[in-house]
Amino acid sequence: MLDAILADVDLLTTVLTYHVTPGVRDPRNHFKAVARPTLAGPFVYYDFNNGHSRVNQSAVSCTGVRTDNGIVWVIDSVLLPQF
């Protein structure tokens, strides 16, 4: 699957932009599911489940890392949009 994504620039762009949400939101502060739009278009969901803050089904594994253009939240897996 990874080879197919890497071979298709449009698909790779969609997967990467699915990881980007506009605005500054802390996924650790949502105890009820909240839908957030992504730059790719489809939504991701912030939630608190099984003792972990989650983005979709991926656990948020640290505090946010501030960058020049936003905040990066480290998660434990790659998010794939539903096609």
KOLLUMMAR-361554 format. One record per residue: x, y, z of N, C-alpha, C, CB in turn; residue in three letters; residue number from 1. Coordinates in nm, 4 decimals. Glycine has a CB too. Layout:
KOLLUMMAR-361554
+----------+----------+----------+----------+----------+----------+----------+----------+----------+----------+----------+----------+------+------+
|      npx |      npy |      npz |     capx |     capy |     capz |      cpx |      cpy |      cpz |     cbpx |     cbpy |     cbpz | resn | resi |
+----------+----------+----------+----------+----------+----------+----------+----------+----------+----------+----------+----------+------+------+
|        X |        Y |        Z |        X |        Y |        Z |        X |        Y |        Z |        X |        Y |        Z |  ALA |  NUM |
...
+----------+----------+----------+----------+----------+----------+----------+----------+----------+----------+----------+----------+------+------+
//
This chain:
KOLLUMMAR-361554
+----------+----------+----------+----------+----------+----------+----------+----------+----------+----------+----------+----------+------+------+
|      npx |      npy |      npz |     capx |     capy |     capz |      cpx |      cpy |      cpz |     cbpx |     cbpy |     cbpz | resn | resi |
+----------+----------+----------+----------+----------+----------+----------+----------+----------+----------+----------+----------+------+------+
|   0.0823 |  -0.1184 |   0.0000 |   0.0000 |   0.0000 |   0.0000 |   0.0873 |   0.1257 |   0.0000 |  -0.0940 |  -0.0007 |   0.1205 |  MET |    1 |
|   0.1929 |   0.1248 |   0.0785 |   0.2817 |   0.2413 |   0.0856 |   0.3419 |   0.2725 |  -0.0510 |   0.3937 |   0.2175 |   0.1882 |  LEU |    2 |
|   0.3841 |   0.1689 |  -0.1241 |   0.4420 |   0.1910 |  -0.2564 |   0.3403 |   0.2557 |  -0.3501 |   0.4920 |   0.0586 |  -0.3158 |  ASP |    3 |
|   0.2139 |   0.2149 |  -0.3412 |   0.1088 |   0.2725 |  -0.4263 |   0.0875 |   0.4199 |  -0.3925 |  -0.0237 |   0.1943 |  -0.4099 |  ALA |    4 |
|   0.0895 |   0.4537 |  -0.2649 |   0.0717 |   0.5936 |  -0.2237 |   0.1900 |   0.6779 |  -0.2697 |   0.0553 |   0.6039 |  -0.0702 |  ILE |    5 |
|   0.3110 |   0.6278 |  -0.2503 |   0.4308 |   0.7019 |  -0.2896 |   0.4416 |   0.7196 |  -0.4407 |   0.5542 |   0.6314 |  -0.2380 |  LEU |    6 |
|   0.3857 |   0.6270 |  -0.5174 |   0.3934 |   0.6332 |  -0.6635 |   0.2928 |   0.7306 |  -0.7237 |   0.3714 |   0.4958 |  -0.7218 |  ALA |    7 |
|   0.1945 |   0.7726 |  -0.6477 |   0.0872 |   0.8592 |  -0.6981 |   0.0927 |   0.9934 |  -0.6248 |  -0.0531 |   0.7917 |  -0.6797 |  ASP |    8 |
|   0.1443 |   1.0969 |  -0.6912 |   0.1650 |   1.2270 |  -0.6266 |   0.0334 |   1.2849 |  -0.5736 |   0.2295 |   1.3255 |  -0.7252 |  VAL |    9 |
|  -0.0750 |   1.2731 |  -0.6506 |  -0.2039 |   1.3258 |  -0.6047 |  -0.2532 |   1.2528 |  -0.4797 |  -0.3084 |   1.3145 |  -0.7162 |  ASP |   10 |
|  -0.2388 |   1.1215 |  -0.4778 |  -0.2802 |   1.0431 |  -0.3612 |  -0.1933 |   1.0770 |  -0.2404 |  -0.2725 |   0.8922 |  -0.3917 |  LEU |   11 |
|  -0.0624 |   1.0877 |  -0.2593 |   0.0281 |   1.1240 |  -0.1501 |  -0.0079 |   1.2615 |  -0.0942 |   0.1747 |   1.1226 |  -0.1985 |  LEU |   12 |
|  -0.0370 |   1.3564 |  -0.1819 |  -0.0777 |   1.4902 |  -0.1385 |  -0.2044 |   1.4838 |  -0.0550 |  -0.0989 |   1.5821 |  -0.2592 |  THR |   13 |
|  -0.3015 |   1.4034 |  -0.0963 |  -0.4258 |   1.3878 |  -0.0210 |  -0.3993 |   1.3292 |   0.1169 |  -0.5239 |   1.2991 |  -0.0977 |  THR |   14 |
|  -0.3168 |   1.2255 |   0.1248 |  -0.2857 |   1.1639 |   0.2546 |  -0.2157 |   1.2640 |   0.3459 |  -0.1974 |   1.0384 |   0.2358 |  VAL |   15 |
|  -0.1186 |   1.3374 |   0.2926 |  -0.0453 |   1.4331 |   0.3752 |  -0.1335 |   1.5487 |   0.4213 |   0.0740 |   1.4872 |   0.2987 |  LEU |   16 |
|  -0.2155 |   1.6034 |   0.3326 |  -0.3009 |   1.7160 |   0.3720 |  -0.4176 |   1.6713 |   0.4602 |  -0.3544 |   1.7871 |   0.2479 |  THR |   17 |
|  -0.4457 |   1.5417 |   0.4644 |  -0.5459 |   1.4889 |   0.5572 |  -0.4954 |   1.4990 |   0.7018 |  -0.5801 |   1.3416 |   0.5221 |  TYR |   18 |
|  -0.3666 |   1.5178 |   0.7205 |  -0.3080 |   1.5323 |   0.8531 |  -0.3049 |   1.6768 |   0.9010 |  -0.1687 |   1.4765 |   0.8534 |  HIS |   19 |
|  -0.3543 |   1.7707 |   0.8213 |  -0.3458 |   1.9134 |   0.8543 |  -0.4858 |   1.9701 |   0.8746 |  -0.2711 |   1.9917 |   0.7429 |  VAL |   20 |
|  -0.5080 |   2.0307 |   0.9912 |  -0.6350 |   2.0997 |   1.0183 |  -0.6062 |   2.2473 |   1.0405 |  -0.7082 |   2.0380 |   1.1425 |  THR |   21 |
|  -0.6930 |   2.3343 |   0.9897 |  -0.6706 |   2.4780 |   1.0089 |  -0.7002 |   2.5203 |   1.1528 |  -0.7576 |   2.5590 |   0.9116 |  PRO |   22 |
|  -0.6375 |   2.6286 |   1.1953 |  -0.6623 |   2.6806 |   1.3297 |  -0.5749 |   2.6136 |   1.4324 |  -0.8073 |   2.6632 |   1.3672 |  GLY |   23 |
|  -0.5896 |   2.6599 |   1.5546 |  -0.5107 |   2.6067 |   1.6654 |  -0.6068 |   2.5374 |   1.7618 |  -0.4287 |   2.7204 |   1.7378 |  VAL |   24 |
|  -0.6075 |   2.4064 |   1.7586 |  -0.6922 |   2.3272 |   1.8471 |  -0.6083 |   2.2202 |   1.9140 |  -0.8099 |   2.2638 |   1.7697 |  ARG |   25 |
|  -0.6324 |   2.2003 |   2.0404 |  -0.5615 |   2.0976 |   2.1156 |  -0.6505 |   1.9732 |   2.1200 |  -0.5249 |   2.1474 |   2.2606 |  ASP |   26 |
|  -0.6127 |   1.8653 |   2.0512 |  -0.6972 |   1.7460 |   2.0505 |  -0.7115 |   1.6822 |   2.1881 |  -0.6414 |   1.6450 |   1.9543 |  PRO |   27 |
|  -0.6259 |   1.7197 |   2.2827 |  -0.6346 |   1.6627 |   2.4171 |  -0.7472 |   1.7243 |   2.4982 |  -0.5037 |   1.6812 |   2.4901 |  ARG |   28 |
|  -0.8075 |   1.8330 |   2.4493 |  -0.9134 |   1.9009 |   2.5244 |  -1.0545 |   1.8604 |   2.4824 |  -0.8984 |   2.0491 |   2.5089 |  ASN |   29 |
|  -1.0695 |   1.7580 |   2.4019 |  -1.2012 |   1.7170 |   2.3527 |  -1.2396 |   1.5834 |   2.4152 |  -1.2021 |   1.7071 |   2.1977 |  HIS |   30 |
|  -1.3355 |   1.5883 |   2.5065 |  -1.3782 |   1.4654 |   2.5724 |  -1.5011 |   1.4058 |   2.5053 |  -1.4070 |   1.4916 |   2.7192 |  PHE |   31 |
|  -1.5627 |   1.4805 |   2.4162 |  -1.6678 |   1.4295 |   2.3286 |  -1.6159 |   1.4461 |   2.1869 |  -1.8063 |   1.5048 |   2.3502 |  LYS |   32 |
|  -1.6559 |   1.3579 |   2.0984 |  -1.6059 |   1.3629 |   1.9610 |  -1.6382 |   1.4964 |   1.8953 |  -1.6649 |   1.2486 |   1.8785 |  ALA |   33 |
|  -1.5375 |   1.5536 |   1.8316 |  -1.5505 |   1.6801 |   1.7602 |  -1.4940 |   1.6595 |   1.6203 |  -1.4768 |   1.7973 |   1.8353 |  VAL |   34 |
|  -1.5716 |   1.6924 |   1.5186 |  -1.5254 |   1.6816 |   1.3806 |  -1.4462 |   1.8061 |   1.3442 |  -1.6444 |   1.6621 |   1.2834 |  ALA |   35 |
|  -1.3310 |   1.7873 |   1.2811 |  -1.2465 |   1.8985 |   1.2367 |  -1.2169 |   1.8793 |   1.0882 |  -1.1134 |   1.9067 |   1.3204 |  ARG |   36 |
|  -1.2375 |   1.9835 |   1.0057 |  -1.2059 |   1.9699 |   0.8639 |  -1.0545 |   1.9636 |   0.8433 |  -1.2663 |   2.0869 |   0.7835 |  PRO |   37 |
|  -1.0139 |   1.8965 |   0.7384 |  -0.8714 |   1.8901 |   0.7030 |  -0.8491 |   1.9673 |   0.5728 |  -0.8232 |   1.7413 |   0.6884 |  THR |   38 |
|  -0.7242 |   1.9940 |   0.5419 |  -0.6936 |   2.0601 |   0.4150 |  -0.7279 |   1.9720 |   0.2957 |  -0.5466 |   2.0988 |   0.4098 |  LEU |   39 |
|  -0.7326 |   1.8407 |   0.3162 |  -0.7708 |   1.7485 |   0.2087 |  -0.9208 |   1.7519 |   0.1833 |  -0.7272 |   1.6059 |   0.2428 |  ALA |   40 |
|  -0.9989 |   1.7978 |   0.2813 |  -1.1438 |   1.8024 |   0.2660 |  -1.2179 |   1.7185 |   0.3682 |  -1.1814 |   1.7575 |   0.1293 |  GLY |   41 |
|  -1.1924 |   1.5858 |   0.3746 |  -1.2631 |   1.5033 |   0.4728 |  -1.2299 |   1.5449 |   0.6166 |  -1.2283 |   1.3556 |   0.4521 |  PRO |   42 |
|  -1.3161 |   1.5114 |   0.7080 |  -1.2982 |   1.5456 |   0.8489 |  -1.2147 |   1.4413 |   0.9215 |  -1.4333 |   1.5606 |   0.9173 |  PHE |   43 |
|  -1.1450 |   1.4863 |   1.0269 |  -1.0889 |   1.3971 |   1.1287 |  -1.1684 |   1.4234 |   1.2557 |  -0.9323 |   1.4210 |   1.1506 |  VAL |   44 |
|  -1.1598 |   1.3332 |   1.3502 |  -1.2371 |   1.3449 |   1.4730 |  -1.1458 |   1.3417 |   1.5937 |  -1.3407 |   1.2336 |   1.4824 |  TYR |   45 |
|  -1.1575 |   1.4432 |   1.6781 |  -1.0867 |   1.4470 |   1.8057 |  -1.1785 |   1.3862 |   1.9094 |  -1.0443 |   1.5932 |   1.8451 |  TYR |   46 |
|  -1.1229 |   1.3028 |   1.9955 |  -1.2035 |   1.2331 |   2.0951 |  -1.1126 |   1.1896 |   2.2096 |  -1.2772 |   1.1106 |   2.0323 |  ASP |   47 |
|  -1.1726 |   1.1560 |   2.3221 |  -1.1007 |   1.0967 |   2.4350 |  -1.1601 |   0.9589 |   2.4554 |  -1.1114 |   1.1852 |   2.5662 |  PHE |   48 |
|  -1.0776 |   0.8552 |   2.4415 |  -1.1290 |   0.7191 |   2.4451 |  -1.0237 |   0.6276 |   2.5065 |  -1.1683 |   0.6705 |   2.3030 |  ASN |   49 |
|  -1.0665 |   0.5386 |   2.5941 |  -0.9763 |   0.4418 |   2.6580 |  -0.8552 |   0.5082 |   2.7239 |  -0.9287 |   0.3405 |   2.5556 |  ASN |   50 |
|  -0.8774 |   0.6231 |   2.7853 |  -0.7710 |   0.6905 |   2.8576 |  -0.6743 |   0.7698 |   2.7713 |  -0.6954 |   0.5917 |   2.9342 |  GLY |   51 |
|  -0.7030 |   0.7828 |   2.6410 |  -0.6133 |   0.8546 |   2.5502 |  -0.6905 |   0.9559 |   2.4676 |  -0.5397 |   0.7566 |   2.4580 |  HIS |   52 |
|  -0.6265 |   1.0688 |   2.4426 |  -0.6788 |   1.1610 |   2.3433 |  -0.6500 |   1.0989 |   2.2082 |  -0.6155 |   1.3049 |   2.3565 |  SER |   53 |
|  -0.7451 |   1.1099 |   2.1175 |  -0.7307 |   1.0450 |   1.9881 |  -0.7667 |   1.1388 |   1.8743 |  -0.8170 |   0.9208 |   1.9819 |  ARG |   54 |
|  -0.7022 |   1.1157 |   1.7620 |  -0.7416 |   1.1740 |   1.6348 |  -0.7814 |   1.0539 |   1.5498 |  -0.6245 |   1.2622 |   1.5673 |  VAL |   55 |
|  -0.9096 |   1.0467 |   1.5157 |  -0.9682 |   0.9247 |   1.4600 |  -0.9374 |   0.8115 |   1.5586 |  -0.9111 |   0.8929 |   1.3145 |  ASN |   56 |
|  -0.8675 |   0.7081 |   1.5181 |  -0.8334 |   0.6004 |   1.6107 |  -0.6880 |   0.6057 |   1.6570 |  -0.8608 |   0.4669 |   1.5459 |  GLN |   57 |
|  -0.6167 |   0.7116 |   1.6211 |  -0.4748 |   0.7246 |   1.6564 |  -0.4586 |   0.7999 |   1.7876 |  -0.3974 |   0.7965 |   1.5446 |  SER |   58 |
|  -0.3778 |   0.7457 |   1.8779 |  -0.3543 |   0.8092 |   2.0077 |  -0.2570 |   0.9257 |   1.9927 |  -0.3000 |   0.7066 |   2.1097 |  ALA |   59 |
|  -0.2901 |   1.0377 |   2.0584 |  -0.1990 |   1.1522 |   2.0647 |  -0.0942 |   1.1172 |   2.1685 |  -0.2746 |   1.2875 |   2.1006 |  VAL |   60 |
|   0.0341 |   1.1163 |   2.1282 |   0.1355 |   1.0608 |   2.2163 |   0.2261 |   1.1626 |   2.2855 |   0.2188 |   0.9685 |   2.1395 |  SER |   61 |
|   0.1993 |   1.2929 |   2.2708 |   0.2807 |   1.3907 |   2.3422 |   0.2106 |   1.5255 |   2.3414 |   0.4214 |   1.4023 |   2.2793 |  CYS |   62 |
|   0.2726 |   1.6217 |   2.4044 |   0.2209 |   1.7581 |   2.3962 |   0.2545 |   1.8134 |   2.2583 |   0.2802 |   1.8488 |   2.5096 |  THR |   63 |
|   0.1906 |   1.9217 |   2.2212 |   0.2130 |   1.9811 |   2.0908 |   0.3537 |   2.0351 |   2.0759 |   0.1139 |   2.0907 |   2.0663 |  GLY |   64 |
|   0.4068 |   2.0238 |   1.9560 |   0.5388 |   2.0758 |   1.9233 |   0.5172 |   2.2007 |   1.8383 |   0.6275 |   1.9683 |   1.8481 |  VAL |   65 |
|   0.5525 |   2.3167 |   1.8908 |   0.5307 |   2.4421 |   1.8196 |   0.6308 |   2.4554 |   1.7051 |   0.5423 |   2.5621 |   1.9159 |  ARG |   66 |
|   0.5791 |   2.4951 |   1.5884 |   0.6620 |   2.5200 |   1.4711 |   0.6361 |   2.6629 |   1.4233 |   0.6324 |   2.4161 |   1.3575 |  THR |   67 |
|   0.7038 |   2.7045 |   1.3180 |   0.6847 |   2.8395 |   1.2660 |   0.5428 |   2.8637 |   1.2150 |   0.7834 |   2.8657 |   1.1551 |  ASP |   68 |
|   0.4791 |   2.7599 |   1.1639 |   0.3480 |   2.7791 |   1.1034 |   0.2349 |   2.7009 |   1.1710 |   0.3547 |   2.7408 |   0.9603 |  ASN |   69 |
|   0.2545 |   2.6551 |   1.2940 |   0.1475 |   2.5844 |   1.3636 |   0.1990 |   2.4992 |   1.4770 |   0.0710 |   2.4987 |   1.2675 |  GLY |   70 |
|   0.1182 |   2.4007 |   1.5128 |   0.1527 |   2.3074 |   1.6196 |   0.1399 |   2.1662 |   1.5646 |   0.0614 |   2.3277 |   1.7455 |  ILE |   71 |
|   0.2403 |   2.0843 |   1.5886 |   0.2402 |   1.9458 |   1.5443 |   0.2038 |   1.8577 |   1.6628 |   0.3781 |   1.9052 |   1.4843 |  VAL |   72 |
|   0.1050 |   1.7707 |   1.6419 |   0.0665 |   1.6732 |   1.7439 |   0.1125 |   1.5363 |   1.6965 |  -0.0885 |   1.6752 |   1.7706 |  TRP |   73 |
|   0.1966 |   1.4710 |   1.7742 |   0.2490 |   1.3398 |   1.7370 |   0.1430 |   1.2350 |   1.7695 |   0.3834 |   1.3088 |   1.8114 |  VAL |   74 |
|   0.1122 |   1.1515 |   1.6695 |   0.0161 |   1.0433 |   1.6874 |   0.0863 |   0.9110 |   1.6578 |  -0.1087 |   1.0625 |   1.5952 |  ILE |   75 |
|   0.0221 |   0.8008 |   1.6937 |   0.0891 |   0.6708 |   1.6841 |   0.0638 |   0.5946 |   1.5548 |   0.0470 |   0.5862 |   1.7973 |  ASP |   76 |
|   0.0017 |   0.6572 |   1.4556 |  -0.0193 |   0.5903 |   1.3277 |  -0.0471 |   0.6918 |   1.2182 |  -0.1346 |   0.4900 |   1.3376 |  SER |   77 |
|  -0.0463 |   0.6444 |   1.0946 |  -0.0754 |   0.7295 |   0.9797 |  -0.2269 |   0.7344 |   0.9593 |  -0.0031 |   0.6772 |   0.8512 |  VAL |   78 |
|  -0.2796 |   0.8545 |   0.9387 |  -0.4219 |   0.8707 |   0.9119 |  -0.4465 |   0.8533 |   0.7622 |  -0.4725 |   1.0096 |   0.9609 |  LEU |   79 |
|  -0.5447 |   0.7732 |   0.7272 |  -0.5805 |   0.7568 |   0.5876 |  -0.7252 |   0.8011 |   0.5680 |  -0.5605 |   0.6098 |   0.5420 |  LEU |   80 |
|  -0.7467 |   0.8925 |   0.4726 |  -0.8848 |   0.9349 |   0.4460 |  -0.9621 |   0.8203 |   0.3816 |  -0.8878 |   1.0609 |   0.3545 |  PRO |   81 |
|  -1.0925 |   0.8225 |   0.3996 |  -1.1773 |   0.7237 |   0.3339 |  -1.1999 |   0.7675 |   0.1902 |  -1.3128 |   0.7064 |   0.4089 |  GLN |   82 |
|  -1.1689 |   0.6821 |   0.0960 |  -1.1847 |   0.7176 |  -0.0455 |  -1.3132 |   0.6587 |  -0.0980 |  -1.0648 |   0.6686 |  -0.1295 |  PHE |   83 |
+----------+----------+----------+----------+----------+----------+----------+----------+----------+----------+----------+----------+------+------+
//
